[in-house]
Amino acid sequence: MTPLQHTFVAESPRLTPRAIPLASRAIGLLAPIVFIVLTAQAFFRQGLIVWSIGIAYILYDTVLLAFTAWNIRDLRAAPPALPGESVTFGVIVAAHNEASVIASTIDRLAAQAVPPEVILIADDGSSDDTAGVLARRYGLTAPALGGMATGSTNLPSLRWLRLPHGGKAVALNAAVLAIDTEVVLTVDADTLLEPGAIAAMRAAFAAEPELVAATGVLAPICGPNLQARLFQWFQSYEYVRNFLSRHAWEQVHSLLLISGAFAAFRRDPVVEVGGFDPDCLVEDYELIHRLYRHAADHGRDWRVRVVGGALASTDAPASPLAFLKQRRRWFGGFLQTQYWNRDMVGNRHFGLLGTRMLPVKALDTLQPVYGLAAFAILIVVVATGRFLIAFPILMIMIAKIVIDLSFHLWSLTIYKRWTGQREGLGIGPAIIAAIAEPFTFQLLRHTGALWGWVAFLTGRGGWGRQHRTAIPDISAV
Protein backbone atom coordinates (compact mmCIF):
# COMPACT_ATOMS: atom_id res chain seq x y z
CA MET A 1 0.00 0.00 0.00
CA THR A 2 1.42 3.40 -1.03
CA PRO A 3 1.59 6.40 1.35
CA LEU A 4 -1.25 8.00 -0.64
CA GLN A 5 -3.42 4.92 -0.09
CA HIS A 6 -2.60 4.90 3.64
CA THR A 7 -3.72 8.52 3.85
CA PHE A 8 -6.87 7.75 1.89
CA VAL A 9 -7.88 4.96 4.27
CA ALA A 10 -7.59 7.34 7.23
CA GLU A 11 -9.42 10.20 5.52
CA SER A 12 -12.20 8.30 3.74
CA PRO A 13 -15.50 7.94 5.63
CA ARG A 14 -16.18 4.91 3.44
CA LEU A 15 -13.18 3.03 4.86
CA THR A 16 -13.04 4.73 8.27
CA PRO A 17 -16.70 5.40 9.10
CA ARG A 18 -17.67 8.17 11.52
CA ALA A 19 -20.41 8.06 14.15
CA ILE A 20 -23.78 9.19 12.76
CA PRO A 21 -25.40 11.92 14.91
CA LEU A 22 -29.10 11.60 15.73
CA ALA A 23 -29.86 14.79 13.78
CA SER A 24 -28.24 13.30 10.67
CA ARG A 25 -30.36 10.16 10.95
CA ALA A 26 -33.52 12.20 11.43
CA ILE A 27 -32.85 14.37 8.37
CA GLY A 28 -32.12 11.26 6.33
CA LEU A 29 -35.50 9.79 7.25
CA LEU A 30 -37.42 12.99 6.49
CA ALA A 31 -37.66 12.69 2.70
CA PRO A 32 -38.88 9.05 2.58
CA ILE A 33 -41.40 9.56 5.41
CA VAL A 34 -42.84 12.67 3.77
CA PHE A 35 -42.94 10.82 0.44
CA ILE A 36 -45.02 8.00 1.92
CA VAL A 37 -47.40 10.41 3.65
CA LEU A 38 -47.92 12.58 0.57
CA THR A 39 -48.27 9.68 -1.85
CA ALA A 40 -50.92 8.14 0.41
CA GLN A 41 -53.11 11.20 -0.17
CA ALA A 42 -53.69 10.01 -3.74
CA PHE A 43 -55.41 6.89 -2.41
CA PHE A 44 -57.31 8.18 0.61
CA ARG A 45 -58.28 11.78 -0.15
CA GLN A 46 -60.35 13.76 -2.63
CA GLY A 47 -59.81 17.12 -4.27
CA LEU A 48 -56.51 18.87 -4.96
CA ILE A 49 -54.85 17.21 -1.95
CA VAL A 50 -54.69 14.06 -4.10
CA TRP A 51 -51.73 15.74 -5.78
CA SER A 52 -49.96 16.73 -2.53
CA ILE A 53 -46.71 15.20 -3.68
CA GLY A 54 -46.72 17.37 -6.80
CA ILE A 55 -47.36 20.50 -4.77
CA ALA A 56 -44.52 19.61 -2.40
CA TYR A 57 -42.20 18.96 -5.35
CA ILE A 58 -43.01 22.34 -6.92
CA LEU A 59 -42.69 24.26 -3.64
CA TYR A 60 -39.31 22.67 -2.89
CA ASP A 61 -37.98 23.46 -6.35
CA THR A 62 -39.27 27.03 -6.13
CA VAL A 63 -37.56 27.60 -2.77
CA LEU A 64 -34.26 26.44 -4.26
CA LEU A 65 -34.83 28.73 -7.24
CA ALA A 66 -35.41 31.68 -4.90
CA PHE A 67 -32.22 30.81 -3.01
CA THR A 68 -30.25 30.81 -6.26
CA ALA A 69 -31.79 34.10 -7.43
CA TRP A 70 -30.89 35.81 -4.16
CA ASN A 71 -27.32 34.55 -4.15
CA ILE A 72 -26.40 35.36 -7.75
CA ARG A 73 -27.27 39.06 -7.44
CA ASP A 74 -23.58 39.92 -7.14
CA LEU A 75 -23.00 38.69 -10.69
CA ARG A 76 -24.88 41.71 -12.04
CA ALA A 77 -21.77 43.80 -11.36
CA ALA A 78 -18.56 43.51 -13.34
CA PRO A 79 -16.15 41.00 -11.79
CA PRO A 80 -13.21 42.53 -9.89
CA ALA A 81 -9.81 42.56 -11.54
CA LEU A 82 -7.59 39.79 -10.23
CA PRO A 83 -3.88 40.25 -9.41
CA GLY A 84 -1.29 39.48 -12.02
CA GLU A 85 0.61 36.98 -9.86
CA SER A 86 0.65 33.41 -11.03
CA VAL A 87 0.97 29.85 -9.78
CA THR A 88 2.47 26.89 -11.59
CA PHE A 89 -0.14 24.89 -13.44
CA GLY A 90 -0.14 21.31 -14.66
CA VAL A 91 -2.93 19.67 -16.63
CA ILE A 92 -3.83 15.99 -16.21
CA VAL A 93 -5.83 14.26 -18.95
CA ALA A 94 -6.92 10.80 -17.81
CA ALA A 95 -7.54 8.92 -21.05
CA HIS A 96 -8.73 5.40 -21.82
CA ASN A 97 -9.18 4.65 -25.55
CA GLU A 98 -9.55 8.30 -26.54
CA ALA A 99 -7.58 8.20 -29.80
CA SER A 100 -10.33 10.00 -31.70
CA VAL A 101 -10.32 13.10 -29.46
CA ILE A 102 -7.00 13.21 -27.59
CA ALA A 103 -5.21 15.33 -30.21
CA SER A 104 -7.98 17.95 -30.21
CA THR A 105 -7.77 18.19 -26.43
CA ILE A 106 -3.96 18.47 -26.33
CA ASP A 107 -3.88 21.08 -29.10
CA ARG A 108 -6.44 23.22 -27.29
CA LEU A 109 -4.36 23.04 -24.11
CA ALA A 110 -1.18 23.97 -25.97
CA ALA A 111 -2.95 26.91 -27.63
CA GLN A 112 -4.00 28.53 -24.35
CA ALA A 113 -3.31 32.24 -23.93
CA VAL A 114 -1.21 31.24 -20.91
CA PRO A 115 -0.27 27.59 -21.51
CA PRO A 116 0.28 25.19 -18.62
CA GLU A 117 3.80 24.26 -17.58
CA VAL A 118 2.93 20.56 -17.92
CA ILE A 119 0.38 18.59 -19.95
CA LEU A 120 0.34 15.06 -18.58
CA ILE A 121 -1.57 12.34 -20.42
CA ALA A 122 -2.42 9.64 -17.87
CA ASP A 123 -2.95 6.80 -20.33
CA ASP A 124 -5.23 4.38 -18.48
CA GLY A 125 -4.36 1.18 -20.32
CA SER A 126 -5.61 2.30 -23.73
CA SER A 127 -5.91 -0.49 -26.29
CA ASP A 128 -6.87 1.69 -29.27
CA ASP A 129 -4.58 3.99 -31.29
CA THR A 130 -3.91 6.46 -28.46
CA ALA A 131 -0.23 5.43 -28.47
CA GLY A 132 -0.08 5.92 -32.23
CA VAL A 133 -1.52 9.43 -31.99
CA LEU A 134 0.98 10.44 -29.30
CA ALA A 135 3.84 9.00 -31.36
CA ARG A 136 2.86 10.33 -34.80
CA ARG A 137 1.57 13.73 -33.83
CA TYR A 138 3.85 14.60 -30.91
CA GLY A 139 6.93 12.44 -31.41
CA LEU A 140 6.69 10.59 -28.11
CA THR A 141 8.06 7.08 -27.67
CA ALA A 142 5.87 4.67 -25.71
CA PRO A 143 7.28 4.16 -22.20
CA ALA A 144 7.06 0.92 -20.24
CA LEU A 145 3.96 0.44 -18.08
CA GLY A 146 4.29 2.75 -15.12
CA GLY A 147 6.87 4.85 -16.95
CA MET A 148 6.86 8.41 -18.25
CA ALA A 149 7.71 9.62 -21.74
CA THR A 150 8.92 13.20 -22.31
CA GLY A 151 10.70 15.05 -25.08
CA SER A 152 7.90 15.76 -27.54
CA THR A 153 9.39 17.10 -30.76
CA ASN A 154 6.80 19.88 -31.07
CA LEU A 155 5.35 20.27 -27.56
CA PRO A 156 8.01 20.21 -24.81
CA SER A 157 5.44 20.46 -21.99
CA LEU A 158 3.76 17.19 -23.01
CA ARG A 159 4.32 14.05 -20.94
CA TRP A 160 2.90 10.57 -21.37
CA LEU A 161 2.35 8.46 -18.25
CA ARG A 162 1.50 4.92 -19.40
CA LEU A 163 -0.46 2.89 -16.86
CA PRO A 164 -2.22 -0.48 -16.67
CA HIS A 165 -5.99 -0.09 -16.89
CA GLY A 166 -7.30 0.67 -13.41
CA GLY A 167 -9.98 3.32 -13.91
CA LYS A 168 -10.03 7.08 -14.00
CA ALA A 169 -9.44 7.70 -10.28
CA VAL A 170 -6.42 5.37 -10.20
CA ALA A 171 -4.95 7.14 -13.24
CA LEU A 172 -5.53 10.56 -11.67
CA ASN A 173 -3.85 9.50 -8.42
CA ALA A 174 -0.79 8.24 -10.28
CA ALA A 175 -0.64 11.48 -12.26
CA VAL A 176 -0.98 13.70 -9.17
CA LEU A 177 2.04 11.97 -7.65
CA ALA A 178 3.99 12.32 -10.91
CA ILE A 179 3.45 16.06 -11.27
CA ASP A 180 5.05 18.83 -9.22
CA THR A 181 3.08 21.98 -10.04
CA GLU A 182 1.23 23.96 -7.36
CA VAL A 183 -2.13 23.47 -9.08
CA VAL A 184 -3.32 20.50 -11.12
CA LEU A 185 -6.15 20.82 -13.61
CA THR A 186 -8.10 17.70 -14.51
CA VAL A 187 -9.50 17.80 -18.03
CA ASP A 188 -11.46 15.00 -19.67
CA ALA A 189 -10.24 13.88 -23.07
CA ASP A 190 -13.52 15.04 -24.61
CA THR A 191 -13.34 18.57 -23.18
CA LEU A 192 -12.03 21.56 -25.14
CA LEU A 193 -10.87 24.63 -23.22
CA GLU A 194 -11.46 28.16 -24.49
CA PRO A 195 -8.23 30.19 -25.02
CA GLY A 196 -8.39 32.14 -21.74
CA ALA A 197 -9.57 29.29 -19.50
CA ILE A 198 -6.28 28.44 -17.80
CA ALA A 199 -5.36 32.10 -17.39
CA ALA A 200 -8.63 32.65 -15.51
CA MET A 201 -7.98 29.65 -13.29
CA ARG A 202 -4.39 30.79 -12.58
CA ALA A 203 -5.64 34.22 -11.55
CA ALA A 204 -8.26 32.76 -9.22
CA PHE A 205 -5.75 30.53 -7.41
CA ALA A 206 -3.16 33.30 -7.23
CA ALA A 207 -5.71 35.70 -5.74
CA GLU A 208 -6.89 33.36 -2.99
CA PRO A 209 -4.38 31.15 -1.14
CA GLU A 210 -7.28 29.40 0.63
CA LEU A 211 -8.74 28.21 -2.67
CA VAL A 212 -8.19 24.44 -2.88
CA ALA A 213 -10.59 23.48 -5.68
CA ALA A 214 -12.41 25.27 -8.47
CA THR A 215 -14.59 24.33 -11.37
CA GLY A 216 -14.69 26.00 -14.72
CA VAL A 217 -17.94 26.64 -16.58
CA LEU A 218 -18.86 24.02 -19.15
CA ALA A 219 -21.10 24.18 -22.20
CA PRO A 220 -22.40 20.96 -23.80
CA ILE A 221 -21.76 20.06 -27.44
CA CYS A 222 -23.62 17.11 -28.92
CA GLY A 223 -23.07 16.86 -32.65
CA PRO A 224 -24.63 17.99 -35.93
CA ASN A 225 -27.73 15.79 -36.44
CA LEU A 226 -31.24 16.79 -35.39
CA GLN A 227 -31.41 14.56 -32.31
CA ALA A 228 -28.01 15.80 -31.12
CA ARG A 229 -29.04 19.44 -31.59
CA LEU A 230 -32.19 18.79 -29.57
CA PHE A 231 -30.20 17.31 -26.69
CA GLN A 232 -27.69 20.15 -26.86
CA TRP A 233 -30.53 22.68 -26.74
CA PHE A 234 -32.03 21.32 -23.53
CA GLN A 235 -28.68 20.61 -21.85
CA SER A 236 -27.36 24.10 -22.65
CA TYR A 237 -30.05 25.73 -20.53
CA GLU A 238 -29.71 23.05 -17.87
CA TYR A 239 -25.98 23.82 -17.61
CA VAL A 240 -26.72 27.54 -17.25
CA ARG A 241 -29.01 26.87 -14.28
CA ASN A 242 -26.58 24.42 -12.73
CA PHE A 243 -23.56 26.72 -12.83
CA LEU A 244 -25.53 29.66 -11.49
CA SER A 245 -26.73 27.40 -8.67
CA ARG A 246 -23.11 26.48 -7.94
CA HIS A 247 -22.22 30.15 -7.62
CA ALA A 248 -25.15 30.58 -5.23
CA TRP A 249 -23.91 27.80 -2.96
CA GLU A 250 -20.40 29.21 -3.17
CA GLN A 251 -21.73 32.37 -1.48
CA VAL A 252 -22.50 30.37 1.67
CA HIS A 253 -19.20 28.43 1.52
CA SER A 254 -20.99 25.22 0.60
CA LEU A 255 -20.12 24.48 -3.02
CA LEU A 256 -19.78 20.71 -3.36
CA LEU A 257 -20.32 20.06 -7.04
CA ILE A 258 -17.40 20.73 -9.31
CA SER A 259 -16.98 19.25 -12.79
CA GLY A 260 -14.14 16.77 -13.01
CA ALA A 261 -14.18 17.33 -16.77
CA PHE A 262 -12.66 20.75 -16.03
CA ALA A 263 -11.59 21.18 -12.41
CA ALA A 264 -8.51 22.62 -10.71
CA PHE A 265 -7.05 21.56 -7.36
CA ARG A 266 -4.12 22.65 -5.26
CA ARG A 267 -1.96 19.58 -5.42
CA ASP A 268 -0.81 19.41 -1.79
CA PRO A 269 -4.31 19.37 -0.21
CA VAL A 270 -5.36 16.61 -2.62
CA VAL A 271 -2.40 14.51 -1.50
CA GLU A 272 -3.12 15.45 2.12
CA VAL A 273 -6.60 13.86 1.95
CA GLY A 274 -5.53 10.79 0.00
CA GLY A 275 -6.38 11.61 -3.60
CA PHE A 276 -9.36 10.33 -5.58
CA ASP A 277 -11.59 7.43 -4.50
CA PRO A 278 -11.39 4.63 -7.10
CA ASP A 279 -14.66 3.06 -5.89
CA CYS A 280 -16.82 6.15 -6.34
CA LEU A 281 -18.79 6.74 -9.53
CA VAL A 282 -18.16 10.50 -9.23
CA GLU A 283 -14.65 10.76 -7.83
CA ASP A 284 -14.46 14.55 -8.15
CA TYR A 285 -17.62 15.11 -6.09
CA GLU A 286 -16.49 12.70 -3.37
CA LEU A 287 -13.07 14.38 -3.13
CA ILE A 288 -14.67 17.75 -2.37
CA HIS A 289 -16.48 16.24 0.61
CA ARG A 290 -13.17 14.92 1.96
CA LEU A 291 -11.50 18.31 1.49
CA TYR A 292 -14.29 20.02 3.45
CA ARG A 293 -14.17 17.30 6.13
CA HIS A 294 -10.39 17.64 6.52
CA ALA A 295 -10.66 21.43 6.68
CA ALA A 296 -13.26 21.27 9.46
CA ASP A 297 -11.33 18.64 11.42
CA HIS A 298 -8.02 20.53 11.21
CA GLY A 299 -9.15 24.16 11.34
CA ARG A 300 -8.29 24.99 7.72
CA ASP A 301 -10.02 27.81 5.88
CA TRP A 302 -10.23 25.98 2.57
CA ARG A 303 -12.51 27.32 -0.16
CA VAL A 304 -14.16 25.88 -3.28
CA ARG A 305 -15.32 28.12 -6.13
CA VAL A 306 -16.69 28.27 -9.65
CA VAL A 307 -14.62 30.50 -11.95
CA GLY A 308 -16.91 32.25 -14.42
CA GLY A 309 -14.14 33.30 -16.78
CA ALA A 310 -12.82 29.75 -17.24
CA LEU A 311 -14.87 28.31 -20.10
CA ALA A 312 -14.82 24.98 -21.90
CA SER A 313 -17.01 22.80 -24.11
CA THR A 314 -17.57 19.14 -23.35
CA ASP A 315 -18.94 16.31 -25.45
CA ALA A 316 -22.37 15.62 -23.96
CA PRO A 317 -24.87 12.77 -24.51
CA ALA A 318 -26.68 13.04 -27.82
CA SER A 319 -29.24 10.24 -27.52
CA PRO A 320 -31.77 9.11 -24.89
CA LEU A 321 -29.81 5.99 -23.90
CA ALA A 322 -26.48 7.81 -23.64
CA PHE A 323 -28.13 10.52 -21.56
CA LEU A 324 -29.78 8.01 -19.24
CA LYS A 325 -26.47 6.18 -18.72
CA GLN A 326 -24.70 9.42 -17.86
CA ARG A 327 -27.38 10.43 -15.35
CA ARG A 328 -27.41 6.92 -13.89
CA ARG A 329 -23.71 7.24 -13.12
CA TRP A 330 -23.98 10.81 -11.85
CA PHE A 331 -26.91 10.13 -9.54
CA GLY A 332 -25.60 6.77 -8.40
CA GLY A 333 -22.31 8.43 -7.46
CA PHE A 334 -24.19 11.23 -5.71
CA LEU A 335 -26.06 8.64 -3.61
CA GLN A 336 -22.82 6.82 -2.79
CA THR A 337 -21.18 10.02 -1.59
CA GLN A 338 -24.24 11.16 0.35
CA TYR A 339 -24.41 7.81 2.14
CA TRP A 340 -20.70 7.69 3.01
CA ASN A 341 -20.84 11.25 4.36
CA ARG A 342 -24.22 11.09 6.09
CA ASP A 343 -22.59 12.00 9.43
CA MET A 344 -22.01 15.51 8.02
CA VAL A 345 -25.73 16.14 7.39
CA GLY A 346 -27.10 18.65 9.88
CA ASN A 347 -23.76 18.61 11.72
CA ARG A 348 -22.72 22.07 12.98
CA HIS A 349 -19.09 20.97 13.04
CA PHE A 350 -19.11 21.46 9.27
CA GLY A 351 -20.62 24.97 9.37
CA LEU A 352 -23.10 26.06 6.72
CA LEU A 353 -22.16 23.08 4.59
CA GLY A 354 -23.46 20.76 7.31
CA THR A 355 -26.51 22.79 8.31
CA ARG A 356 -27.67 24.06 4.90
CA MET A 357 -26.21 22.36 1.86
CA LEU A 358 -26.11 18.74 3.03
CA PRO A 359 -29.69 18.68 4.39
CA VAL A 360 -30.78 19.93 0.96
CA LYS A 361 -28.74 17.14 -0.64
CA ALA A 362 -30.43 14.63 1.68
CA LEU A 363 -33.78 15.80 0.33
CA ASP A 364 -32.42 15.76 -3.23
CA THR A 365 -31.87 12.01 -3.00
CA LEU A 366 -35.63 11.52 -3.49
CA GLN A 367 -36.46 14.61 -5.55
CA PRO A 368 -36.57 12.63 -8.85
CA VAL A 369 -38.85 10.05 -7.22
CA TYR A 370 -41.16 12.85 -6.07
CA GLY A 371 -41.21 14.29 -9.60
CA LEU A 372 -41.99 11.00 -11.33
CA ALA A 373 -44.64 10.10 -8.74
CA ALA A 374 -46.30 13.50 -9.21
CA PHE A 375 -46.40 13.00 -12.98
CA ALA A 376 -47.77 9.46 -12.63
CA ILE A 377 -50.56 10.60 -10.28
CA LEU A 378 -51.45 13.42 -12.68
CA ILE A 379 -51.74 10.92 -15.55
CA VAL A 380 -54.05 8.72 -13.45
CA VAL A 381 -56.18 11.72 -12.50
CA VAL A 382 -56.63 12.70 -16.16
CA ALA A 383 -57.11 9.11 -17.34
CA THR A 384 -59.90 8.54 -14.82
CA GLY A 385 -61.73 11.69 -15.91
CA ARG A 386 -61.31 13.70 -12.69
CA PHE A 387 -60.97 16.98 -14.54
CA LEU A 388 -62.13 19.08 -11.58
CA ILE A 389 -58.89 17.99 -9.90
CA ALA A 390 -56.78 18.09 -13.05
CA PHE A 391 -57.69 21.73 -13.82
CA PRO A 392 -56.26 23.31 -10.63
CA ILE A 393 -53.22 21.05 -10.97
CA LEU A 394 -52.73 22.42 -14.46
CA MET A 395 -53.01 25.98 -13.12
CA ILE A 396 -50.32 25.24 -10.51
CA MET A 397 -48.05 23.82 -13.20
CA ILE A 398 -48.59 26.86 -15.43
CA ALA A 399 -47.76 29.17 -12.52
CA LYS A 400 -44.57 27.19 -11.92
CA ILE A 401 -43.61 27.43 -15.60
CA VAL A 402 -44.12 31.22 -15.45
CA ILE A 403 -41.89 31.45 -12.35
CA ASP A 404 -39.22 29.29 -13.95
CA LEU A 405 -39.37 31.21 -17.21
CA SER A 406 -39.09 34.57 -15.44
CA PHE A 407 -36.07 33.40 -13.49
CA HIS A 408 -34.51 31.83 -16.57
CA LEU A 409 -34.78 34.94 -18.75
CA TRP A 410 -33.44 37.14 -15.94
CA SER A 411 -30.61 34.75 -15.12
CA LEU A 412 -29.57 34.36 -18.76
CA THR A 413 -28.56 38.01 -18.84
CA ILE A 414 -26.56 37.55 -15.64
CA TYR A 415 -24.94 34.37 -16.93
CA LYS A 416 -23.85 36.01 -20.17
CA ARG A 417 -22.29 38.92 -18.30
CA TRP A 418 -20.58 36.56 -15.84
CA THR A 419 -19.09 34.17 -18.37
CA GLY A 420 -19.10 36.11 -21.63
CA GLN A 421 -20.77 33.08 -23.24
CA ARG A 422 -23.62 33.90 -25.61
CA GLU A 423 -23.63 31.31 -28.35
CA GLY A 424 -26.67 29.02 -28.33
CA LEU A 425 -28.44 30.93 -25.56
CA GLY A 426 -31.11 32.86 -27.43
CA ILE A 427 -34.21 34.21 -25.67
CA GLY A 428 -36.70 32.55 -28.05
CA PRO A 429 -35.29 29.03 -27.65
CA ALA A 430 -35.05 29.61 -23.89
CA ILE A 431 -38.78 30.34 -23.71
CA ILE A 432 -39.66 27.20 -25.67
CA ALA A 433 -37.31 25.08 -23.55
CA ALA A 434 -38.81 26.38 -20.29
CA ILE A 435 -42.32 25.48 -21.46
CA ALA A 436 -41.47 22.06 -22.91
CA GLU A 437 -38.94 20.84 -20.35
CA PRO A 438 -41.32 19.79 -17.50
CA PHE A 439 -43.09 17.36 -19.85
CA THR A 440 -40.03 16.04 -21.72
CA PHE A 441 -36.41 16.51 -20.73
CA GLN A 442 -37.11 16.76 -17.01
CA LEU A 443 -38.87 13.38 -17.03
CA LEU A 444 -35.90 11.86 -18.86
CA ARG A 445 -33.52 13.37 -16.30
CA HIS A 446 -35.58 11.96 -13.42
CA THR A 447 -35.69 8.55 -15.09
CA GLY A 448 -31.90 8.54 -15.32
CA ALA A 449 -31.74 9.43 -11.63
CA LEU A 450 -34.11 6.58 -10.79
CA TRP A 451 -31.76 4.26 -12.69
CA GLY A 452 -29.01 5.76 -10.51
CA TRP A 453 -30.88 4.45 -7.47
CA VAL A 454 -30.72 0.99 -9.03
CA ALA A 455 -26.97 1.41 -9.66
CA PHE A 456 -26.43 2.53 -6.06
CA LEU A 457 -28.46 -0.31 -4.53
CA THR A 458 -26.99 -3.02 -6.75
CA GLY A 459 -23.44 -1.69 -7.00
CA ARG A 460 -23.58 -1.80 -10.80
CA GLY A 461 -23.44 1.39 -12.81
CA GLY A 462 -19.99 2.30 -14.08
CA TRP A 463 -18.91 4.46 -16.98
CA GLY A 464 -19.67 2.01 -19.79
CA ARG A 465 -18.41 2.63 -23.29
CA GLN A 466 -18.30 6.30 -24.25
CA HIS A 467 -19.29 7.39 -27.75
CA ARG A 468 -18.02 10.83 -28.84
CA THR A 469 -20.34 12.68 -31.20
CA ALA A 470 -19.24 16.31 -31.36
CA ILE A 471 -15.42 16.61 -31.35
CA PRO A 472 -13.80 16.11 -34.76
CA ASP A 473 -11.14 13.44 -35.16
CA ILE A 474 -7.86 15.21 -36.02
CA SER A 475 -5.59 12.42 -34.80
CA ALA A 476 -4.37 11.52 -38.27
CA VAL A 477 -3.73 15.09 -39.39
C-alpha angles and dihedrals in degrees: 000000000000123000088252091055091048089054091047093054090054095045101040116092087203092063098027104034121204127219112271112232118225091244090056091052092048093051090048091055094047099080097048094044092050089046092055093046095048095043090052089062089071090063103037107031140062132218128026092331086076085078096048092129091057092050091050091049092051094045092050093049091047092052090053090048090053090049091053093046092052094048099047094056090102090065090071088077124071112269115256119257112259124222120267095236117115142206128211112266131201126182122214119199110189104203133181115177094338098141092131095058108020095091092052090052095047093047091051090051092049091049095056117131086239105023121210120257090234135026107192120189107204097201104204099204096297114193097185127075096293089115090050092052092050091048100044100038101034105022096239122152116222110255125214117271107287091019133113128232120205136163103080109190093225105019113044094183092061120105130179118211107190114204138173111256108276105139135270098288093051090050092048092050092051090048094049089056091047096053127072106193122120092240129033122202118204113209125178116232090244095053123097119200122217114239097261098040099102092041089056091049092048091052093050094052093043091051096051120039090187092061108109101164137018137175126215122221115264131203120197123238119190112172140268106285124095096256091049092050090051092053091045090051095055095039092050092063091040090055091050091055093044096052093045088051089052090054089050092055090045088063090065093043092250107110107143104158117079125159113248087200086072114009134136127210135181101246100222097056090049090054090043092061096041104262127257125347109241092199097056121094090215104036095174093056093047092050091057090056090053092049091052091045092051091047092053093045094049102034096250121156095219119166136200122202146172113233110215095196094055105087133178141161122230132196104252132191113285101187136049095252094047090048093049091050091051093050091045089058095042095049094040089053090047090054091048092052094044091052095047091049099039090122088070094059111108090354113141090203087078095050120217090346090063098039101038117015101038096048087053089050089050088057091044090063089077100029093101090049090052090050096049092044091051091051092047092051090049091053090051091048092053094041092054092051098246093145094156086067096037093055098061089042088055090050090052091050092049090050089051092050090052091051092047092046093049091051092044096052091046093046094048090066091049092047093051092051092046098049104019088230115137108147114113094006103104122159095234095054089044091058092049092047092051091053097043100038100077090058099040127013095029091056090050090050091050091048090054089050091051088053086051088060088056090049091050095048095044098036091233120114115096131157098284121192114326120219116200115212109166111039114082119236107244096157094112096046 
